[in-house]
Amino acid sequence: MSLAVVTGGSGGIGRAVASRLLQAGHQVLLTGRNEDALAKAAADLGSGLDQQIDVAAFDVTDEAAVERVLRPRPVDVLVNNAGWANSAPLAKVPLADWEAMLTVHATGAFLCTRAVIGGMQERNSGRIVTVASVAGLVGSPYIAAYTAAKHASIGLMRAAAAELTGTGVTANAVCPGYVDTPMTDTSVARIAGRTGRSPDEARDALAATSPLGRLITADEVAAAVAYLASPEAAAVNGQTLVLYGGGIFS
């Protein structure tokens, strides 16, 4: 049974991705910083399954922990999903937020990718999928740190894909708009607090940024990840699969 690792595995997208990969027959390792949250997610997802899901609590920005947990394992699918978001006008972004955003989205994805890519190359088989964002493809106001970090994670994916060309290993990214998850709930609360809008008005404002007129669902993101992780996507490498409902992205 192939092993799929999902970082940020206890969150909305992480859970949805893990569910899809379990359905596809993978053994899944959920990772994240909160051991209790991981255990709950695994219990919910693994109900009725026999030894198909496990957890490992560590920070993807901790080089020693990443090496200890991931490098010894024969990882067939890596989903770089760990991340967080914040918003502020560029002139008011604290340096700590800027550095933390880049560290999680870029350095975390780098450390996890570095830990598994050698084994994938040796086996001539593997899938690396980064959960990025449309913010990683265009400039977006009030999320400068997040935008820069997602651009970096996509750049890392493209560099990995270039090295993997001609092998049985691929690297790709999924780039959704705003996704209906607890992380977006936090953004909604922040917007409401700063603008005086009601939570419903703030959520509608985020939904209105999409040509679809709604938020992307976690299941839609998971379906895209599952496709890129599948044998059917063997010819897809170095690509960004945009989930937005319209627009042209490069």
Secondary structure by P-SEA (a helix, b strand, c coil): cbbbbbcccccaaaaaaaaaaaaaccbbbbbcccaaaaaaaaaaaaccccccbbbbbcccccaaaaaaccccccccbbbcccccccccccccccaaaaaaaaaaaaaaaaaaaaacaaaaaaaccbbbbbbcccccccccccaaaaaaaaaaaaaaaaaaaaaaccccbbbbbbbbcccccaaaaaaaaaaaaaccccaaaaaaaaaacccccccccaaaaaaaaaaaaccccccccccccccccccccc
